[in-house]
Amino acid sequence: MYTDKTLVCKDCGNEFVFTAGEQEFYAEKGFTNEPQRCKQCRDAKKNASRNREMFTAVCASCGKEAVIPFKPRDDRPVYCSECFAKQKGE
C-alpha cells in the first residue's frame, strides 16, 4: 500500500527517504503531513529546545531559590515548583 518516498529537508536541503513503514506509522497516528526535516535536523531541533537557558529567582511565597525556564520580571511573582503546585491546587 505504501512505497518509499524521497523528500527534501527544509532545513539542510538534503534528500531523505520517508519509508513505507514510517508512512504507515504516520497514518496509524493520524498524522496528515509528511515530515519536512531529515532525521538529523529533527534531532538537532529537539536537542536545541531541550537545552534552553535556565534562570534563577527567589520564590515569592517561601523565599527559596527557584530555577525557571524564563527570565523573571520585576512586575510578576515567581514561585518554586512546590509553591506553584500549591497555588494551582487552590
C-alpha positions in Angstrom: 0.0 0.0 0.0 2.8 2.4 0.9 6.0 3.0 -1.1 9.2 4.7 -0.1 9.3 8.4 -1.0 12.3 10.7 -1.3 11.7 14.1 0.3 13.9 17.2 0.7 14.7 18.5 4.1 13.5 22.1 4.6 16.5 22.9 6.9 19.6 21.4 5.2 18.2 20.8 1.7 19.4 17.2 1.7 17.2 14.4 0.4 15.9 11.7 2.8 13.7 8.7 2.4 10.2 8.6 4.0 9.9 4.9 4.2 6.8 2.8 3.7 6.9 1.8 7.4 7.2 5.4 8.5 4.2 6.3 6.3 2.2 3.5 7.8 3.2 4.7 11.3 2.1 8.3 10.5 -1.2 7.0 9.1 -1.9 5.0 12.3 -1.2 8.0 14.5 -3.5 10.2 12.3 -0.7 12.5 11.1 -1.7 14.0 7.7 1.5 15.9 6.9 4.7 14.3 5.6 7.9 15.1 7.6 9.7 18.3 6.5 13.0 17.6 8.1 15.5 14.7 7.9 16.3 12.7 11.0 19.5 14.7 11.7 17.7 18.0 11.5 14.7 16.7 13.6 17.1 15.5 16.3 19.0 18.8 16.2 15.8 20.8 16.6 14.7 18.6 19.6 18.0 19.0 21.3 18.0 22.8 20.8 14.7 23.1 22.5 15.8 20.8 25.4 19.0 22.9 26.0 17.2 26.1 26.7 18.7 28.7 29.1 17.5 28.4 32.7 17.3 31.3 35.2 17.4 31.5 39.0 14.9 33.5 41.0 13.7 33.8 44.6 10.2 32.2 45.3 7.7 34.9 46.1 6.0 32.6 48.6 8.6 30.7 50.6 11.8 32.6 49.7 13.7 29.5 48.4 15.8 29.7 45.2 13.9 28.5 42.1 15.3 27.5 38.7 12.9 28.6 35.9 12.9 28.4 32.1 12.1 32.1 31.6 13.7 35.4 32.5 11.9 36.7 35.6 10.4 40.1 35.5 10.0 42.5 38.5 6.3 43.1 37.9 5.3 39.4 38.3 5.9 36.9 41.1 7.9 33.7 40.6 7.2 30.6 42.6 9.3 27.4 43.2 7.7 24.2 41.9 6.3 23.3 45.3 4.6 26.7 45.8 3.5 26.8 42.2 1.7 23.4 42.7 0.1 24.7 45.9 -1.1 27.8 44.0 -2.7 25.7 41.2 -4.3 23.4 43.8 -6.3 26.2 45.5 
